[in-house]
Amino acid sequence: MGFVLVVSLPFIFLSILLGFGCYFLGKHRGREEMRTGVGAQIYGTPLPPPGVVGVSSPPPGAEPFHAKKQGPEAV
């Protein structure tokens, strides 16, 4: 016993046109974003937030953060 899948010709044309439309619309939108600088990705280390003077160590009264051990080391 065989399986027959019937797909209409207008559905095939619609799928092809929809694929081309999405491709060209995305290409156009991507070029606009590159021209305007929207969504530009900058790779590197993040800058500290404004107001931070550059303190690299915690204040003298602060306790260091200790991670909770998990697994066989916690026994």
Predicted model as a PDB file, atoms N, CA, C, CB and O in Angstrom, pLDDT in the B-factor column:
MODEL        1                                                                  
ATOM      1  N   MET A   1       0.853  -1.172   0.000  1.00 73.00           N  
ATOM      2  CA  MET A   1       0.000   0.000   0.000  1.00 73.00           C  
ATOM      3  C   MET A   1       0.896   1.232   0.000  1.00 73.00           C  
ATOM      4  CB  MET A   1      -0.969  -0.001   1.224  1.00 73.00           C  
ATOM      5  O   MET A   1       1.826   1.319   0.802  1.00 73.00           O  
ATOM      6  N   GLY A   2       0.637   2.159  -0.865  1.00 83.00           N  
ATOM      7  CA  GLY A   2       1.476   3.351  -1.002  1.00 83.00           C  
ATOM      8  C   GLY A   2       0.840   4.575  -0.372  1.00 83.00           C  
ATOM      9  O   GLY A   2      -0.343   4.581  -0.033  1.00 83.00           O  
ATOM     10  N   PHE A   3       1.636   5.590  -0.225  1.00 86.00           N  
ATOM     11  CA  PHE A   3       1.174   6.855   0.353  1.00 86.00           C  
ATOM     12  C   PHE A   3       1.318   7.921  -0.716  1.00 86.00           C  
ATOM     13  CB  PHE A   3       1.980   7.238   1.652  1.00 86.00           C  
ATOM     14  O   PHE A   3       2.391   8.092  -1.294  1.00 86.00           O  
ATOM     15  N   VAL A   4       0.241   8.633  -0.975  1.00 85.00           N  
ATOM     16  CA  VAL A   4       0.246   9.671  -2.003  1.00 85.00           C  
ATOM     17  C   VAL A   4       0.023  11.015  -1.333  1.00 85.00           C  
ATOM     18  CB  VAL A   4      -0.841   9.403  -3.089  1.00 85.00           C  
ATOM     19  O   VAL A   4      -0.952  11.195  -0.603  1.00 85.00           O  
ATOM     20  N   LEU A   5       0.919  11.954  -1.578  1.00 83.00           N  
ATOM     21  CA  LEU A   5       0.799  13.303  -1.043  1.00 83.00           C  
ATOM     22  C   LEU A   5       0.498  14.237  -2.201  1.00 83.00           C  
ATOM     23  CB  LEU A   5       2.096  13.739  -0.284  1.00 83.00           C  
ATOM     24  O   LEU A   5       1.281  14.345  -3.146  1.00 83.00           O  
ATOM     25  N   VAL A   6      -0.621  14.899  -2.124  1.00 85.00           N  
ATOM     26  CA  VAL A   6      -1.035  15.803  -3.195  1.00 85.00           C  
ATOM     27  C   VAL A   6      -0.811  17.230  -2.726  1.00 85.00           C  
ATOM     28  CB  VAL A   6      -2.529  15.571  -3.596  1.00 85.00           C  
ATOM     29  O   VAL A   6      -1.375  17.656  -1.719  1.00 85.00           O  
ATOM     30  N   VAL A   7       0.017  17.968  -3.463  1.00 84.00           N  
ATOM     31  CA  VAL A   7       0.289  19.373  -3.172  1.00 84.00           C  
ATOM     32  C   VAL A   7      -0.082  20.150  -4.419  1.00 84.00           C  
ATOM     33  CB  VAL A   7       1.796  19.615  -2.761  1.00 84.00           C  
ATOM     34  O   VAL A   7       0.327  19.803  -5.527  1.00 84.00           O  
ATOM     35  N   SER A   8      -0.854  21.195  -4.232  1.00 92.00           N  
ATOM     36  CA  SER A   8      -1.314  21.951  -5.396  1.00 92.00           C  
ATOM     37  C   SER A   8      -0.205  22.853  -5.934  1.00 92.00           C  
ATOM     38  CB  SER A   8      -2.548  22.789  -5.036  1.00 92.00           C  
ATOM     39  O   SER A   8       0.691  23.264  -5.197  1.00 92.00           O  
ATOM     40  N   LEU A   9      -0.279  23.143  -7.192  1.00 92.00           N  
ATOM     41  CA  LEU A   9       0.705  23.995  -7.846  1.00 92.00           C  
ATOM     42  C   LEU A   9       0.666  25.432  -7.312  1.00 92.00           C  
ATOM     43  CB  LEU A   9       0.472  23.994  -9.349  1.00 92.00           C  
ATOM     44  O   LEU A   9       1.729  26.027  -7.131  1.00 92.00           O  
ATOM     45  N   PRO A  10      -0.511  26.015  -7.052  1.00 91.00           N  
ATOM     46  CA  PRO A  10      -0.516  27.369  -6.460  1.00 91.00           C  
ATOM     47  C   PRO A  10       0.174  27.417  -5.086  1.00 91.00           C  
ATOM     48  CB  PRO A  10      -1.962  27.870  -6.322  1.00 91.00           C  
ATOM     49  O   PRO A  10       0.808  28.421  -4.759  1.00 91.00           O  
ATOM     50  N   PHE A  11       0.062  26.352  -4.278  1.00 92.00           N  
ATOM     51  CA  PHE A  11       0.732  26.322  -2.985  1.00 92.00           C  
ATOM     52  C   PHE A  11       2.252  26.322  -3.156  1.00 92.00           C  
ATOM     53  CB  PHE A  11       0.289  25.093  -2.186  1.00 92.00           C  
ATOM     54  O   PHE A  11       2.965  26.958  -2.379  1.00 92.00           O  
ATOM     55  N   ILE A  12       2.743  25.616  -4.161  1.00 93.00           N  
ATOM     56  CA  ILE A  12       4.189  25.592  -4.426  1.00 93.00           C  
ATOM     57  C   ILE A  12       4.665  26.976  -4.836  1.00 93.00           C  
ATOM     58  CB  ILE A  12       4.534  24.557  -5.528  1.00 93.00           C  
ATOM     59  O   ILE A  12       5.689  27.448  -4.342  1.00 93.00           O  
ATOM     60  N   PHE A  13       3.938  27.632  -5.731  1.00 96.00           N  
ATOM     61  CA  PHE A  13       4.313  28.987  -6.158  1.00 96.00           C  
ATOM     62  C   PHE A  13       4.254  29.970  -5.000  1.00 96.00           C  
ATOM     63  CB  PHE A  13       3.400  29.463  -7.289  1.00 96.00           C  
ATOM     64  O   PHE A  13       5.129  30.825  -4.867  1.00 96.00           O  
ATOM     65  N   LEU A  14       3.234  29.858  -4.164  1.00 96.00           N  
ATOM     66  CA  LEU A  14       3.107  30.740  -3.001  1.00 96.00           C  
ATOM     67  C   LEU A  14       4.284  30.541  -2.043  1.00 96.00           C  
ATOM     68  CB  LEU A  14       1.772  30.481  -2.269  1.00 96.00           C  
ATOM     69  O   LEU A  14       4.812  31.513  -1.502  1.00 96.00           O  
ATOM     70  N   SER A  15       4.690  29.303  -1.834  1.00 96.00           N  
ATOM     71  CA  SER A  15       5.810  29.019  -0.935  1.00 96.00           C  
ATOM     72  C   SER A  15       7.110  29.600  -1.484  1.00 96.00           C  
ATOM     73  CB  SER A  15       5.956  27.504  -0.723  1.00 96.00           C  
ATOM     74  O   SER A  15       7.908  30.154  -0.729  1.00 96.00           O  
ATOM     75  N   ILE A  16       7.322  29.478  -2.765  1.00 97.00           N  
ATOM     76  CA  ILE A  16       8.536  30.020  -3.385  1.00 97.00           C  
ATOM     77  C   ILE A  16       8.546  31.541  -3.299  1.00 97.00           C  
ATOM     78  CB  ILE A  16       8.644  29.570  -4.856  1.00 97.00           C  
ATOM     79  O   ILE A  16       9.565  32.137  -2.949  1.00 97.00           O  
ATOM     80  N   LEU A  17       7.410  32.177  -3.618  1.00 98.00           N  
ATOM     81  CA  LEU A  17       7.327  33.633  -3.542  1.00 98.00           C  
ATOM     82  C   LEU A  17       7.502  34.125  -2.107  1.00 98.00           C  
ATOM     83  CB  LEU A  17       5.989  34.116  -4.101  1.00 98.00           C  
ATOM     84  O   LEU A  17       8.160  35.140  -1.878  1.00 98.00           O  
ATOM     85  N   LEU A  18       6.927  33.424  -1.153  1.00 98.00           N  
ATOM     86  CA  LEU A  18       7.062  33.805   0.251  1.00 98.00           C  
ATOM     87  C   LEU A  18       8.526  33.679   0.695  1.00 98.00           C  
ATOM     88  CB  LEU A  18       6.147  32.925   1.144  1.00 98.00           C  
ATOM     89  O   LEU A  18       9.019  34.526   1.439  1.00 98.00           O  
ATOM     90  N   GLY A  19       9.210  32.646   0.251  1.00 97.00           N  
ATOM     91  CA  GLY A  19      10.618  32.480   0.578  1.00 97.00           C  
ATOM     92  C   GLY A  19      11.478  33.600   0.015  1.00 97.00           C  
ATOM     93  O   GLY A  19      12.325  34.142   0.725  1.00 97.00           O  
ATOM     94  N   PHE A  20      11.275  33.957  -1.250  1.00 97.00           N  
ATOM     95  CA  PHE A  20      12.023  35.057  -1.848  1.00 97.00           C  
ATOM     96  C   PHE A  20      11.703  36.378  -1.170  1.00 97.00           C  
ATOM     97  CB  PHE A  20      11.728  35.151  -3.336  1.00 97.00           C  
ATOM     98  O   PHE A  20      12.596  37.192  -0.936  1.00 97.00           O  
ATOM     99  N   GLY A  21      10.420  36.597  -0.852  1.00 97.00           N  
ATOM    100  CA  GLY A  21      10.029  37.842  -0.189  1.00 97.00           C  
ATOM    101  C   GLY A  21      10.695  37.992   1.168  1.00 97.00           C  
ATOM    102  O   GLY A  21      11.205  39.066   1.487  1.00 97.00           O  
ATOM    103  N   CYS A  22      10.702  36.935   1.971  1.00 97.00           N  
ATOM    104  CA  CYS A  22      11.354  36.993   3.284  1.00 97.00           C  
ATOM    105  C   CYS A  22      12.855  37.191   3.148  1.00 97.00           C  
ATOM    106  CB  CYS A  22      11.069  35.718   4.078  1.00 97.00           C  
ATOM    107  O   CYS A  22      13.456  37.917   3.941  1.00 97.00           O  
ATOM    108  N   TYR A  23      13.462  36.564   2.167  1.00 97.00           N  
ATOM    109  CA  TYR A  23      14.900  36.704   1.947  1.00 97.00           C  
ATOM    110  C   TYR A  23      15.257  38.147   1.614  1.00 97.00           C  
ATOM    111  CB  TYR A  23      15.365  35.769   0.823  1.00 97.00           C  
ATOM    112  O   TYR A  23      16.157  38.721   2.226  1.00 97.00           O  
ATOM    113  N   PHE A  24      14.555  38.738   0.644  1.00 97.00           N  
ATOM    114  CA  PHE A  24      14.887  40.098   0.226  1.00 97.00           C  
ATOM    115  C   PHE A  24      14.508  41.135   1.275  1.00 97.00           C  
ATOM    116  CB  PHE A  24      14.197  40.420  -1.080  1.00 97.00           C  
ATOM    117  O   PHE A  24      15.202  42.140   1.425  1.00 97.00           O  
ATOM    118  N   LEU A  25      13.415  40.906   2.004  1.00 97.00           N  
ATOM    119  CA  LEU A  25      13.041  41.829   3.077  1.00 97.00           C  
ATOM    120  C   LEU A  25      14.091  41.803   4.186  1.00 97.00           C  
ATOM    121  CB  LEU A  25      11.648  41.469   3.645  1.00 97.00           C  
ATOM    122  O   LEU A  25      14.467  42.860   4.694  1.00 97.00           O  
ATOM    123  N   GLY A  26      14.568  40.629   4.571  1.00 95.00           N  
ATOM    124  CA  GLY A  26      15.598  40.526   5.596  1.00 95.00           C  
ATOM    125  C   GLY A  26      16.916  41.126   5.148  1.00 95.00           C  
ATOM    126  O   GLY A  26      17.627  41.741   5.944  1.00 95.00           O  
ATOM    127  N   LYS A  27      17.239  40.953   3.894  1.00 95.00           N  
ATOM    128  CA  LYS A  27      18.476  41.509   3.347  1.00 95.00           C  
ATOM    129  C   LYS A  27      18.421  43.041   3.366  1.00 95.00           C  
ATOM    130  CB  LYS A  27      18.715  40.993   1.905  1.00 95.00           C  
ATOM    131  O   LYS A  27      19.401  43.704   3.708  1.00 95.00           O  
ATOM    132  N   HIS A  28      17.272  43.585   2.998  1.00 95.00           N  
ATOM    133  CA  HIS A  28      17.099  45.035   2.986  1.00 95.00           C  
ATOM    134  C   HIS A  28      17.150  45.598   4.403  1.00 95.00           C  
ATOM    135  CB  HIS A  28      15.771  45.413   2.311  1.00 95.00           C  
ATOM    136  O   HIS A  28      17.793  46.618   4.648  1.00 95.00           O  
ATOM    137  N   ARG A  29      16.473  44.933   5.333  1.00 92.00           N  
ATOM    138  CA  ARG A  29      16.448  45.400   6.724  1.00 92.00           C  
ATOM    139  C   ARG A  29      17.845  45.306   7.348  1.00 92.00           C  
ATOM    140  CB  ARG A  29      15.432  44.573   7.555  1.00 92.00           C  
ATOM    141  O   ARG A  29      18.243  46.196   8.099  1.00 92.00           O  
ATOM    142  N   GLY A  30      18.583  44.251   7.050  1.00 88.00           N  
ATOM    143  CA  GLY A  30      19.939  44.108   7.572  1.00 88.00           C  
ATOM    144  C   GLY A  30      20.865  45.193   7.063  1.00 88.00           C  
ATOM    145  O   GLY A  30      21.692  45.706   7.816  1.00 88.00           O  
ATOM    146  N   ARG A  31      20.737  45.549   5.792  1.00 90.00           N  
ATOM    147  CA  ARG A  31      21.572  46.620   5.243  1.00 90.00           C  
ATOM    148  C   ARG A  31      21.223  47.962   5.864  1.00 90.00           C  
ATOM    149  CB  ARG A  31      21.418  46.694   3.725  1.00 90.00           C  
ATOM    150  O   ARG A  31      22.114  48.776   6.106  1.00 90.00           O  
ATOM    151  N   GLU A  32      19.925  48.214   6.132  1.00 89.00           N  
ATOM    152  CA  GLU A  32      19.537  49.462   6.791  1.00 89.00           C  
ATOM    153  C   GLU A  32      20.107  49.535   8.202  1.00 89.00           C  
ATOM    154  CB  GLU A  32      18.010  49.595   6.834  1.00 89.00           C  
ATOM    155  O   GLU A  32      20.571  50.592   8.631  1.00 89.00           O  
ATOM    156  N   GLU A  33      20.076  48.419   8.923  1.00 84.00           N  
ATOM    157  CA  GLU A  33      20.601  48.408  10.288  1.00 84.00           C  
ATOM    158  C   GLU A  33      22.110  48.622  10.294  1.00 84.00           C  
ATOM    159  CB  GLU A  33      20.253  47.090  10.984  1.00 84.00           C  
ATOM    160  O   GLU A  33      22.635  49.283  11.190  1.00 84.00           O  
ATOM    161  N   MET A  34      22.807  48.077   9.317  1.00 82.00           N  
ATOM    162  CA  MET A  34      24.253  48.292   9.255  1.00 82.00           C  
ATOM    163  C   MET A  34      24.569  49.748   8.938  1.00 82.00           C  
ATOM    164  CB  MET A  34      24.891  47.372   8.205  1.00 82.00           C  
ATOM    165  O   MET A  34      25.535  50.303   9.462  1.00 82.00           O  
ATOM    166  N   ARG A  35      23.761  50.369   8.085  1.00 83.00           N  
ATOM    167  CA  ARG A  35      24.006  51.759   7.710  1.00 83.00           C  
ATOM    168  C   ARG A  35      23.747  52.693   8.881  1.00 83.00           C  
ATOM    169  CB  ARG A  35      23.132  52.153   6.520  1.00 83.00           C  
ATOM    170  O   ARG A  35      24.494  53.650   9.084  1.00 83.00           O  
ATOM    171  N   THR A  36      22.689  52.429   9.663  1.00 82.00           N  
ATOM    172  CA  THR A  36      22.343  53.308  10.774  1.00 82.00           C  
ATOM    173  C   THR A  36      23.062  52.936  12.054  1.00 82.00           C  
ATOM    174  CB  THR A  36      20.861  53.286  11.007  1.00 82.00           C  
ATOM    175  O   THR A  36      23.070  53.730  12.996  1.00 82.00           O  
ATOM    176  N   GLY A  37      23.666  51.762  12.126  1.00 75.00           N  
ATOM    177  CA  GLY A  37      24.390  51.351  13.318  1.00 75.00           C  
ATOM    178  C   GLY A  37      23.499  50.726  14.373  1.00 75.00           C  
ATOM    179  O   GLY A  37      23.941  50.530  15.505  1.00 75.00           O  
ATOM    180  N   VAL A  38      22.264  50.409  14.038  1.00 70.00           N  
ATOM    181  CA  VAL A  38      21.358  49.789  14.997  1.00 70.00           C  
ATOM    182  C   VAL A  38      21.771  48.331  15.175  1.00 70.00           C  
ATOM    183  CB  VAL A  38      19.871  49.900  14.527  1.00 70.00           C  
ATOM    184  O   VAL A  38      21.940  47.602  14.198  1.00 70.00           O  
ATOM    185  N   GLY A  39      21.927  47.922  16.402  1.00 64.00           N  
ATOM    186  CA  GLY A  39      22.266  46.535  16.676  1.00 64.00           C  
ATOM    187  C   GLY A  39      23.697  46.177  16.367  1.00 64.00           C  
ATOM    188  O   GLY A  39      24.013  45.000  16.192  1.00 64.00           O  
ATOM    189  N   ALA A  40      24.582  47.173  16.293  1.00 63.00           N  
ATOM    190  CA  ALA A  40      25.979  46.875  16.037  1.00 63.00           C  
ATOM    191  C   ALA A  40      26.572  46.170  17.251  1.00 63.00           C  
ATOM    192  CB  ALA A  40      26.769  48.163  15.705  1.00 63.00           C  
ATOM    193  O   ALA A  40      26.375  46.604  18.386  1.00 63.00           O  
ATOM    194  N   GLN A  41      27.284  45.103  17.011  1.00 66.00           N  
ATOM    195  CA  GLN A  41      27.877  44.349  18.101  1.00 66.00           C  
ATOM    196  C   GLN A  41      29.338  44.741  18.246  1.00 66.00           C  
ATOM    197  CB  GLN A  41      27.737  42.830  17.864  1.00 66.00           C  
ATOM    198  O   GLN A  41      30.089  44.776  17.271  1.00 66.00           O  
ATOM    199  N   ILE A  42      29.723  45.032  19.473  1.00 68.00           N  
ATOM    200  CA  ILE A  42      31.108  45.385  19.760  1.00 68.00           C  
ATOM    201  C   ILE A  42      31.652  44.311  20.676  1.00 68.00           C  
ATOM    202  CB  ILE A  42      31.231  46.814  20.407  1.00 68.00           C  
ATOM    203  O   ILE A  42      31.136  44.097  21.773  1.00 68.00           O  
ATOM    204  N   TYR A  43      32.688  43.642  20.229  1.00 73.00           N  
ATOM    205  CA  TYR A  43      33.263  42.564  21.010  1.00 73.00           C  
ATOM    206  C   TYR A  43      34.428  43.094  21.836  1.00 73.00           C  
ATOM    207  CB  TYR A  43      33.720  41.410  20.098  1.00 73.00           C  
ATOM    208  O   TYR A  43      35.216  43.915  21.366  1.00 73.00           O  
ATOM    209  N   GLY A  44      34.524  42.622  23.050  1.00 72.00           N  
ATOM    210  CA  GLY A  44      35.597  43.031  23.936  1.00 72.00           C  
ATOM    211  C   GLY A  44      35.120  42.999  25.370  1.00 72.00           C  
ATOM    212  O   GLY A  44      34.008  42.556  25.658  1.00 72.00           O  
ATOM    213  N   THR A  45      35.967  43.472  26.267  1.00 78.00           N  
ATOM    214  CA  THR A  45      35.577  43.486  27.670  1.00 78.00           C  
ATOM    215  C   THR A  45      34.577  44.604  27.917  1.00 78.00           C  
ATOM    216  CB  THR A  45      36.808  43.650  28.579  1.00 78.00           C  
ATOM    217  O   THR A  45      34.719  45.690  27.355  1.00 78.00           O  
ATOM    218  N   PRO A  46      33.573  44.361  28.744  1.00 75.00           N  
ATOM    219  CA  PRO A  46      32.594  45.407  29.004  1.00 75.00           C  
ATOM    220  C   PRO A  46      33.182  46.524  29.846  1.00 75.00           C  
ATOM    221  CB  PRO A  46      31.375  44.828  29.694  1.00 75.00           C  
ATOM    222  O   PRO A  46      34.059  46.287  30.677  1.00 75.00           O  
ATOM    223  N   LEU A  47      32.705  47.732  29.633  1.00 77.00           N  
ATOM    224  CA  LEU A  47      33.167  48.876  30.397  1.00 77.00           C  
ATOM    225  C   LEU A  47      32.465  48.899  31.751  1.00 77.00           C  
ATOM    226  CB  LEU A  47      32.917  50.190  29.625  1.00 77.00           C  
ATOM    227  O   LEU A  47      31.317  48.467  31.857  1.00 77.00           O  
ATOM    228  N   PRO A  48      33.134  49.394  32.777  1.00 79.00           N  
ATOM    229  CA  PRO A  48      32.465  49.486  34.080  1.00 79.00           C  
ATOM    230  C   PRO A  48      31.367  50.546  34.030  1.00 79.00           C  
ATOM    231  CB  PRO A  48      33.486  49.818  35.201  1.00 79.00           C  
ATOM    232  O   PRO A  48      31.447  51.485  33.239  1.00 79.00           O  
ATOM    233  N   PRO A  49      30.351  50.400  34.864  1.00 81.00           N  
ATOM    234  CA  PRO A  49      29.274  51.387  34.859  1.00 81.00           C  
ATOM    235  C   PRO A  49      29.777  52.742  35.348  1.00 81.00           C  
ATOM    236  CB  PRO A  49      28.105  50.909  35.731  1.00 81.00           C  
ATOM    237  O   PRO A  49      30.761  52.811  36.084  1.00 81.00           O  
ATOM    238  N   PRO A  50      29.101  53.824  34.941  1.00 83.00           N  
ATOM    239  CA  PRO A  50      29.548  55.143  35.380  1.00 83.00           C  
ATOM    240  C   PRO A  50      29.418  55.269  36.897  1.00 83.00           C  
ATOM    241  CB  PRO A  50      28.740  56.253  34.676  1.00 83.00           C  
ATOM    242  O   PRO A  50      28.475  54.745  37.490  1.00 83.00           O  
ATOM    243  N   GLY A  51      30.362  55.964  37.515  1.00 80.00           N  
ATOM    244  CA  GLY A  51      30.356  56.140  38.956  1.00 80.00           C  
ATOM    245  C   GLY A  51      31.319  55.219  39.664  1.00 80.00           C  
ATOM    246  O   GLY A  51      31.607  55.420  40.844  1.00 80.00           O  
ATOM    247  N   VAL A  52      31.822  54.216  38.978  1.00 75.00           N  
ATOM    248  CA  VAL A  52      32.799  53.319  39.580  1.00 75.00           C  
ATOM    249  C   VAL A  52      34.175  53.913  39.322  1.00 75.00           C  
ATOM    250  CB  VAL A  52      32.683  51.859  39.003  1.00 75.00           C  
ATOM    251  O   VAL A  52      34.537  54.187  38.178  1.00 75.00           O  
ATOM    252  N   VAL A  53      34.938  54.109  40.389  1.00 68.00           N  
ATOM    253  CA  VAL A  53      36.220  54.778  40.273  1.00 68.00           C  
ATOM    254  C   VAL A  53      37.304  53.838  39.791  1.00 68.00           C  
ATOM    255  CB  VAL A  53      36.615  55.379  41.594  1.00 68.00           C  
ATOM    256  O   VAL A  53      38.333  54.293  39.290  1.00 68.00           O  
ATOM    257  N   GLY A  54      37.102  52.557  39.926  1.00 60.00           N  
ATOM    258  CA  GLY A  54      38.114  51.596  39.504  1.00 60.00           C  
ATOM    259  C   GLY A  54      38.603  50.777  40.684  1.00 60.00           C  
ATOM    260  O   GLY A  54      39.769  50.385  40.737  1.00 60.00           O  
ATOM    261  N   VAL A  55      37.726  50.523  41.616  1.00 54.00           N  
ATOM    262  CA  VAL A  55      38.087  49.725  42.776  1.00 54.00           C  
ATOM    263  C   VAL A  55      38.175  48.274  42.332  1.00 54.00           C  
ATOM    264  CB  VAL A  55      37.058  49.902  43.938  1.00 54.00           C  
ATOM    265  O   VAL A  55      37.190  47.698  41.872  1.00 54.00           O  
ATOM    266  N   SER A  56      39.357  47.685  42.471  1.00 59.00           N  
ATOM    267  CA  SER A  56      39.531  46.307  42.026  1.00 59.00           C  
ATOM    268  C   SER A  56      39.381  45.305  43.162  1.00 59.00           C  
ATOM    269  CB  SER A  56      40.884  46.141  41.380  1.00 59.00           C  
ATOM    270  O   SER A  56      39.133  44.128  42.903  1.00 59.00           O  
ATOM    271  N   SER A  57      39.525  45.738  44.423  1.00 59.00           N  
ATOM    272  CA  SER A  57      39.378  44.830  45.546  1.00 59.00           C  
ATOM    273  C   SER A  57      38.227  45.313  46.428  1.00 59.00           C  
ATOM    274  CB  SER A  57      40.698  44.732  46.357  1.00 59.00           C  
ATOM    275  O   SER A  57      37.902  46.500  46.424  1.00 59.00           O  
ATOM    276  N   PRO A  58      37.608  44.404  47.183  1.00 58.00           N  
ATOM    277  CA  PRO A  58      36.498  44.809  48.037  1.00 58.00           C  
ATOM    278  C   PRO A  58      36.985  45.685  49.186  1.00 58.00           C  
ATOM    279  CB  PRO A  58      35.770  43.580  48.582  1.00 58.00           C  
ATOM    280  O   PRO A  58      38.169  45.653  49.521  1.00 58.00           O  
ATOM    281  N   PRO A  59      36.099  46.461  49.793  1.00 60.00           N  
ATOM    282  CA  PRO A  59      36.496  47.289  50.927  1.00 60.00           C  
ATOM    283  C   PRO A  59      37.015  46.416  52.074  1.00 60.00           C  
ATOM    284  CB  PRO A  59      35.311  48.153  51.403  1.00 60.00           C  
ATOM    285  O   PRO A  59      36.689  45.230  52.129  1.00 60.00           O  
ATOM    286  N   PRO A  60      37.808  46.970  52.983  1.00 61.00           N  
ATOM    287  CA  PRO A  60      38.420  46.164  54.032  1.00 61.00           C  
ATOM    288  C   PRO A  60      37.425  45.462  54.951  1.00 61.00           C  
ATOM    289  CB  PRO A  60      39.309  47.021  54.848  1.00 61.00           C  
ATOM    290  O   PRO A  60      37.742  44.391  55.468  1.00 61.00           O  
ATOM    291  N   GLY A  61      36.244  46.017  55.174  1.00 61.00           N  
ATOM    292  CA  GLY A  61      35.283  45.414  56.080  1.00 61.00           C  
ATOM    293  C   GLY A  61      34.424  44.340  55.448  1.00 61.00           C  
ATOM    294  O   GLY A  61      33.714  43.636  56.166  1.00 61.00           O  
ATOM    295  N   ALA A  62      34.459  44.187  54.138  1.00 60.00           N  
ATOM    296  CA  ALA A  62      33.574  43.246  53.454  1.00 60.00           C  
ATOM    297  C   ALA A  62      34.149  41.840  53.524  1.00 60.00           C  
ATOM    298  CB  ALA A  62      33.360  43.666  51.989  1.00 60.00           C  
ATOM    299  O   ALA A  62      35.362  41.643  53.448  1.00 60.00           O  
ATOM    300  N   GLU A  63      33.255  40.864  53.669  1.00 61.00           N  
ATOM    301  CA  GLU A  63      33.684  39.470  53.701  1.00 61.00           C  
ATOM    302  C   GLU A  63      33.716  38.927  52.267  1.00 61.00           C  
ATOM    303  CB  GLU A  63      32.735  38.612  54.604  1.00 61.00           C  
ATOM    304  O   GLU A  63      32.860  39.281  51.457  1.00 61.00           O  
ATOM    305  N   PRO A  64      34.684  38.082  51.950  1.00 60.00           N  
ATOM    306  CA  PRO A  64      34.735  37.520  50.587  1.00 60.00           C  
ATOM    307  C   PRO A  64      33.595  36.531  50.368  1.00 60.00           C  
ATOM    308  CB  PRO A  64      36.094  36.822  50.335  1.00 60.00           C  
ATOM    309  O   PRO A  64      33.079  35.934  51.313  1.00 60.00           O  
ATOM    310  N   PHE A  65      33.221  36.375  49.133  1.00 62.00           N  
ATOM    311  CA  PHE A  65      32.128  35.477  48.762  1.00 62.00           C  
ATOM    312  C   PHE A  65      32.657  34.050  48.696  1.00 62.00           C  
ATOM    313  CB  PHE A  65      31.496  35.895  47.401  1.00 62.00           C  
ATOM    314  O   PHE A  65      33.650  33.784  48.020  1.00 62.00           O  
ATOM    315  N   HIS A  66      31.988  33.123  49.403  1.00 63.00           N  
ATOM    316  CA  HIS A  66      32.392  31.722  49.392  1.00 63.00           C  
ATOM    317  C   HIS A  66      31.308  30.929  48.684  1.00 63.00           C  
ATOM    318  CB  HIS A  66      32.633  31.182  50.840  1.00 63.00           C  
ATOM    319  O   HIS A  66      30.139  30.982  49.066  1.00 63.00           O  
ATOM    320  N   ALA A  67      31.699  30.194  47.652  1.00 64.00           N  
ATOM    321  CA  ALA A  67      30.745  29.372  46.927  1.00 64.00           C  
ATOM    322  C   ALA A  67      30.431  28.116  47.740  1.00 64.00           C  
ATOM    323  CB  ALA A  67      31.293  29.000  45.528  1.00 64.00           C  
ATOM    324  O   ALA A  67      31.312  27.561  48.397  1.00 64.00           O  
ATOM    325  N   LYS A  68      29.204  27.682  47.693  1.00 70.00           N  
ATOM    326  CA  LYS A  68      28.796  26.481  48.408  1.00 70.00           C  
ATOM    327  C   LYS A  68      29.266  25.267  47.612  1.00 70.00           C  
ATOM    328  CB  LYS A  68      27.248  26.449  48.628  1.00 70.00           C  
ATOM    329  O   LYS A  68      29.007  25.164  46.413  1.00 70.00           O  
ATOM    330  N   LYS A  69      29.954  24.356  48.284  1.00 70.00           N  
ATOM    331  CA  LYS A  69      30.453  23.164  47.601  1.00 70.00           C  
ATOM    332  C   LYS A  69      29.319  22.213  47.302  1.00 70.00           C  
ATOM    333  CB  LYS A  69      31.521  22.463  48.438  1.00 70.00           C  
ATOM    334  O   LYS A  69      28.382  22.075  48.088  1.00 70.00           O  
ATOM    335  N   GLN A  70      29.411  21.559  46.159  1.00 71.00           N  
ATOM    336  CA  GLN A  70      28.412  20.582  45.764  1.00 71.00           C  
ATOM    337  C   GLN A  70      29.115  19.308  45.358  1.00 71.00           C  
ATOM    338  CB  GLN A  70      27.527  21.114  44.617  1.00 71.00           C  
ATOM    339  O   GLN A  70      30.285  19.318  44.976  1.00 71.00           O  
ATOM    340  N   GLY A  71      28.388  18.213  45.444  1.00 67.00           N  
ATOM    341  CA  GLY A  71      28.943  16.944  45.006  1.00 67.00           C  
ATOM    342  C   GLY A  71      29.723  16.265  46.115  1.00 67.00           C  
ATOM    343  O   GLY A  71      29.448  16.500  47.292  1.00 67.00           O  
ATOM    344  N   PRO A  72      30.697  15.424  45.763  1.00 73.00           N  
ATOM    345  CA  PRO A  72      31.444  14.663  46.764  1.00 73.00           C  
ATOM    346  C   PRO A  72      32.308  15.540  47.662  1.00 73.00           C  
ATOM    347  CB  PRO A  72      32.312  13.644  46.081  1.00 73.00           C  
ATOM    348  O   PRO A  72      32.653  15.119  48.766  1.00 73.00           O  
ATOM    349  N   GLU A  73      32.674  16.762  47.222  1.00 68.00           N  
ATOM    350  CA  GLU A  73      33.505  17.650  48.027  1.00 68.00           C  
ATOM    351  C   GLU A  73      32.729  18.206  49.220  1.00 68.00           C  
ATOM    352  CB  GLU A  73      34.041  18.794  47.169  1.00 68.00           C  
ATOM    353  O   GLU A  73      33.353  18.655  50.182  1.00 68.00           O  
ATOM    354  N   ALA A  74      31.408  18.196  49.198  1.00 66.00           N  
ATOM    355  CA  ALA A  74      30.605  18.795  50.249  1.00 66.00           C  
ATOM    356  C   ALA A  74      30.501  17.895  51.484  1.00 66.00           C  
ATOM    357  CB  ALA A  74      29.223  19.110  49.722  1.00 66.00           C  
ATOM    358  O   ALA A  74      30.007  18.333  52.523  1.00 66.00           O  
ATOM    359  N   VAL A  75      30.952  16.662  51.384  1.00 64.00           N  
ATOM    360  CA  VAL A  75      30.803  15.716  52.502  1.00 64.00           C  
ATOM    361  C   VAL A  75      31.798  15.997  53.584  1.00 64.00           C  
ATOM    362  CB  VAL A  75      30.960  14.285  52.028  1.00 64.00           C  
ATOM    363  O   VAL A  75      31.819  15.301  54.599  1.00 64.00           O  
TER     364      VAL A  75                                                      
ENDMDL                                                                          
END                                                                             
